Amino acid sequence: MSAFRRRATGFRRERMEASPRFGDGIFRNTTGVGPGLKKGTAFPIVREFLKGNRRRVPVAPLPSVSPLVDWAKPPETGLRATWLGHSTLLLEVDGVRVLTDPVWSRRISPSSFVGPKRFQPVPVPISQLPPLDAVIISHDHYDHLDYPSIVELVRCDVPFYPSLGVGAHLEAWGVPPDRITELDWWESVELLGADFRITAAPSQHFSGRAAADRNRTLWSSFALRGPSHGVFFSGDTGLTPEYEEIARRLGPFDLVMLEVGAFHPAWGHIHLGPDNALEALRLLGGGSFLPVHWGTFDLALHDWDAPAERLIELAPSLDTHLLMPMLGAPIEPSRVEGVETWWRSISALERRDLVAHDEDDPTGRFVTIGDPID
């Protein structure tokens, strides 16, 4: 039960109630967007779900590499990012190491037996991470706030910078209060001993770890600013005009990480998807674009590789500097010249598998994709 939720009390609760985004016991998007499905989309979604999709989960673990050799030396350009899966990244910005939304669990669920399961393990265990200067938590959904991962990170003696109210979870799970600094939108913190600023910024989403605590904590994006580089991390969000204000107040950005997976027209107001991510990138003023929130969990009805393939289709026409690193591969954005479509090695296996099955069963009724990890 520890993984479910903890309610804020005392000074933490007072800070929440003082937020312009808080009223009647919950947080709200400033644009008025709520967490539900778009009007008239519930029945089509049910019909689509019942129809099924045989490519929501890859037939094998996706390729990955170990980052340890690269992590042993500092980035030559001062900016390096390592995508570890979903929205978990290790960012190295002007000598500061920041971990985003750390999720190492096999399932994103309050249970270790049910819930969406990871396509492949994280390329490196928490115990092999380099020394961290900060952990940022965008919101408290299970695929962004992971109880076992937080419990293990407590031993790393690292400060946490979550969205407003999320600190109640962290403190209940063993993070000392003096290592938790909650941030409302537009609030910043300067890291001690470093010319480095972390700022929480708007996003358009929702929160909650159980039905009874919907929107009782805040959701945020984050901007990181060092002496030489600026970085933006979206957390979860729909397309919002507030991105123009973020660009004006916190930009420009050398590296932009936006969520592109788990998209559907029915919830396009609370998730970006590839098309809206590229529009969000434009509103933010551009920058090298590293898509996240894909290739790790089955959270939508689209093919598992649909976000990546759509970006490959769209990005060249928009002159976007697209970064699509393999899991675990540290990259320095200014030194990346093209995209290697590494995920297609699994897609090719699927095509061969489907052809073999279709020859045995021309109707296609019994074609399935099994669980990639036992």
N, C-alpha and C positions, 0 to 999 in steps of 0.2 A: 504493500500500500504506500510505501514511502515515495514511489515514483509518481503518484497521482498529482497532488497539489498541496500547497500550503498557503494560507490566507495571510495577507499583510496586516500588521498591527502597529500600534505606537507611532513613532516618528515616520516610519516607512509609509504607513497609511495616511498620515497627514500630508506627506509630500505628494502622494497620489491624488488626494482630494484637492490639492492646490493646482493640479495640472489643468490647463485650458481644455484638454481633451477628455477630462473626466467629469461625469455627471450621473446622478441617480445610480451610483454604485458600479458603473462600468466605463470603459474607455470607448471612444468613437472616432472613426475617421473624420477628418475635417471636411472631406468632400461629401459626406453624407452617405457614403457607400456602406452597406451592412455586410455581414458574413454569409448570408444565404445565397441560394442559386438565383440567377436572373429569372424574372417572371416568365412563366410559360415553358421552362426548360426541364422541369422535373420528369415529365413523362418521356420525352425523347431520350433522356439520360438512362432511365430504367430500361427502355427498349434497346438502347445501344449496349448496355451492360449485359442484358440477357442474350443478345445476339452473340456476344463473346468476341474475343480478339486473340488470335493464336500467337501474337508477337509482343505481348506486353512484358514478357520476361525473356532474356536471352538464353540460348541453349547451353551456354558455357560461361564461366567467369570471364569478365572483360580483361584485356591485357593490362598489366601494371608493372611498374618498376620500383626499386628501392631508392629513396632519395638520400640515403645516409652519406654516400660519398660526396655529393654536392653540398649537403648541409655542413660538412666538416670544414668548409671554407666559405668566407663571406662572398656575397654577390659582387661581381666586378663593377656593375653599373649602379649598385646601391639599392636596387629594387628587384625582388625575386618572389615568385608565387609558386606554391606547390598545392595542386588540387588533390585532396585525399579522398574525395567522394562526396556526393550530394552538395551540401553547403559548407563543408569542413575544408578549410584551407590554412596553410601556414604561410603567413605573409612576412617578408623581411623587407622593411622599409627604413632606409637610412640608419641601419644598425639596430633597429628595434624589431623584435619578433612578436607577432600577434597571431593568435589562433582564433578562428571564427567558428561559431556554432559547432562545438566538438561532439561528434556522434560516432562512437566506435561499436555500439551494440549490434548484435546480429539481427535483431528486430527493433523496429521503432514502434513500441507498444508498452503499456504497463505490464505486459506479460512476456516471458521469455519463450512461450509456446505458441502464441497466436500473434497475428499482425504482420504487416509487410516485412519481408525478409531481404536482407542485403544480397545483391547479385554476386558480390565477391568480397573477400575480407579487405579491410583497410590496408594499404601497402606497408604500413609501419605501425607497431604498437605504441601506445602512449608512453610506455617506459623508455622508448628509444627517441622520443622527441628531444630536440636541443633545448637548452634553457629558454623559457618563455618570459616575455615582459608583460603580456596582457592576454586575457581571454575575453572576447566580446560575445554576447548572447543577444541575438536579435529579437527573439520572442520565445514563448514557452511551449510550443507544439513539440510533440515527441521526436520529430525528425530534425529538431534544432536544439532542444534541451534534453539531454540524455542522462538519466540518473546514474547509471554505472560509470559513465565517462567522467562526470563531475566528481564522483567519489574518488576515482583514481587521480584526477588532476589536483585534488586537495593536497596530495603529497608533494606536488611540484612547487609549492610555495609561490604561486603566481596570483596576481590580483585579477579580479573579475569585474567587467564593465557591462552589466546587463541593462535591458530596458526597464523602465520604472515598474516596480512591483515584483519583478522576476527574482530579485534578491531574496525574497521570502523562501522560495524553493531552495536556493543555494545554501542559505543559512541552516535550513532544516536538514540538509544533506551533509553538513559538516564543514562548510566553508566559513572560516572566521569572519565575523562582521567587519573587522577592519580591513579585510581584503575584498570587500564588495562595495562598489560605487555605482549606484543606479543613476541612469541618465534619462531625462525627459528630452523631447525633441528640442534641438538647438542648444542643448547644454553640452559643455566641453569639459575635459579634464586634461591637465598637463602631466605627463609621466615624469616622476621624480628622476633627476639625473640625466634627463634626455630632452632635447629640443623637439618634442613630439606631442601632438595633440590628437585626442580621440573625441569626436563629436557625434552625438546621436542626431539623426535627421528623420524627416517624415517617411513613412511608407503607407501603403493602403492595403490593410490585411485584417486580421483578427487574432484572437488568442484563446487559450484554454486547454486544460488537460482532462477535463471531465465536463459533462453536460451542465453541471451546476455552476461552473466558474467561467463561462464564456465571457471574454472581454474584460476580465477583472485584473489583467496586467496589460502593459503597453507592448506594442510592436514597433520596431524601428529599423531604419537603415543606419549605416555608420560611415563617416568620413575619417580617414587617417591622414595626418599631415606632418611630414618631417621637414627638415631644412631644404631638401632637394626634390622631394616627391610627394604627390597627393594620390590617394587611393580611395575608391568608393566601393562599398559592399552593400548590396540591396536588401539582404535578408529575404523575406517573402513579401511580395507586393503586386498590386495591379498597376496599370498605367495611370499616373496621376500628374496633373499640371504642376504639382509641387516640385517636380524634378527641375523645373526652370529656376525656382528659387534656390534649390540646393546648389545648382551650378553657379548662381550669382553669389551666394554667400560662402560657399565652401570650395568651389572649384578654383582652377582647372584640375583635371585628374589625369594622371599618367596611365592608370590602370582602373578599369571599371568591371566589377563582377556583378552580373545580373542573373536572376533566376530565369530559366527557360523551360523547365520541365513541369510535369503535372499540370498541363494546360488543357482547357476545354472552353468552348464558347459560353457554356453555362456559368463558369466561374472566372470569366476573363476580366472581371472588375477587381478580383483579389489575387490573381496570378498573371504574370506577364505572358509567358509563351514566347517563342522566337520572334514573331512579327512585332509584338509590342515591346519586346526587349530592345530591338533595334531602334524603335521610335524613342524609347526611354534614353538610350545612349545618345541620340541626337539632342534631346532636351537637356541632357547633362553636359553637353558641349563636346562630346566625343572622348577619345582616348582609346588605348588598347582595350579590347573587349574579351574577357574571359567568362564564358557562360558557365553557370553552376546550377545545382538542383536538378540534375538529370543523371542517367546512367548508373543509378545506385539502388533505387527502390521502385517498386510498382505502385504508383500513387494515382494513376489516371487511366484513361481508356485508350490512349494512343499507343502506337508501337514504341518500344523502349528506345529506339534510335531516332524517332521522328524529330525531336528537337535539334539534334546534331545535323541531320540531313536537311532540314528546313533552313538552318543557318548557312550551310554550305551553298544552298540554292540562292539565298537572298544577299549574303554579305558582299560578294564581288560587285554587284550592281550599285551598292551603296558606298563603295570605297571604304569598307570597314576593316580595320586591322584586327582580324579575328584570331584569337588564341584558343586552340583546342588541344591542350597537352594531355598526354596519356596519364592515367592515374599514377600519382607518385612522382611524376617527372617535374623537377624544379625548372622554371623558365624565367628568363629575364626578358621582359616584353620588348624592349628596344632591339633585341637581338633575334627575334623570331620573324622570319620572312614569309613563311607559308604555313599551311595546315596539312598535317599528315592524318589521313582518315583511318586511324588505327582501329576504330571500332568496327570497320567493315570486314575485318577478318572473322568476326563472329557472325555478321550478317551473311557472309559467304557460306559458313557452316550451316546456317539455317536454311538457305536456299537449297543446298544439296540435300538436307534432311527432308525438306518439304517435297522435293522432287521424288525422293525415294518413297515417302509415304503415299504420295499421290498415285504412284505406279501401282501400289498395293491396294489403294482405296480411291478410285477415281472420283467418288462423290466428295471427298475431303471431309466427311463427317467425323472421322476419328483422328484427324491430325491434331496433335497437342504438343505443347512444349513443356517439358518437365521442369522440376525445380533444379536450378543449377548448383545448389549447395546443399549437401545432406546435413 
